[in-house]
Amino acid sequence: MNVHAIRAIYMFEMARTWRTVVQSILAPVISTSLYFVVFGSAIGSRMAEVDGVKYAAFIIPGLTMLSLLTESISNASFGIYMPRFSGTIYEVLSAPISFVEILLGYVGAAASKSVILGTIILLTARAFVPYEIAHPVWMVAFLVLTAVTFSLFGFIIGIWADGFEKLQLVPTLVVTPLTFLGGSFYSIRMLPPAWQKITLFNPVVYLISGFRWSFYDASDVSVGTSFAMTLVFLALCLAVIGWIFKTGYRFKA
């Protein structure tokens, strides 16, 4: 394992984050803070508790997950797309490093950025509403696992995209709607029975439900099922990336 190569890619990607800290960190935190103000303070004060939790606190895990999914995909897809766009990816591919080391460098940096962002959002949330974390170890596990999984998904999108428009296609038209419909602002038990069953086909439901359980010991889906579904999606992403590296998809001239 070429640790120096992994570190070089990782540090280069992390340095890009600090050069664009307004877009990478500040903008998502401000956007999420506005959600806390509008939905948590303004609307939440007029709503009843959900699963025994005040509404303003109830939406914290969902809003954190919304930012985490979006930024994980964005960081990873942009990180691998730009070297392909500029042609510098061939310098990386010609270096004496394996595809695994390339993957660890790019995905590791994207996941690290997302975990940092998620942590900042959780700290910022305390300025708006008090909350407790019932299972901190599980909270960290879901946070890191989700960041890694969707960074892998973003890596796939960055390789698949052949233009800047496609980089935003899946996050905007697929991931964001699924997150809003996945229980970010409500419990799926509040839906009619038929819609509850349909919602279970939304993979984001399991991520948000498991993450919310780690906070309030209450969830729409069992924590075991949530964790298992996350691992299944992680395995699928790894399988697709393995196929990409094996066939040279989008890498071969």
Sequence and secondary structure as in RCSB ss.txt:
>XXXX:A:sequence
MNVHAIRAIYMFEMARTWRTVVQSILAPVISTSLYFVVFGSAIGSRMAEVDGVKYAAFIIPGLTMLSLLTESISN
ASFGIYMPRFSGTIYEVLSAPISFVEILLGYVGAAASKSVILGTIILLTARAFVPYEIAHPVWMVAFLVLTAVTF
SLFGFIIGIWADGFEKLQLVPTLVVTPLTFLGGSFYSIRMLPPAWQKITLFNPVVYLISGFRWSFYDASDVSVGT
SFAMTLVFLALCLAVIGWIFKTGYRFKA
>XXXX:A:secstr
  HHHHHHHHHHHHHHHHHTHIIIIIHHHHHHHHHIIIIIIIIGGGS  BTTB HHHHHHHHHHHHHHHHHHHHH
HHHHHHHHHHHTTHHHHHHSS  HHHHHHHHHHHHHHHHHHHHHHHHHHHTTT     S HHHHHHHHHHHHHHH
HHHHHHHHHH SSHHHHHHHIIIIIHHHHHTTTSSS GGGS HHHHHHHTT HHHHHHHHHHHHHHS  SS HHH
HHHHHHHHHHHHHHHHHHHHHHTTTT  
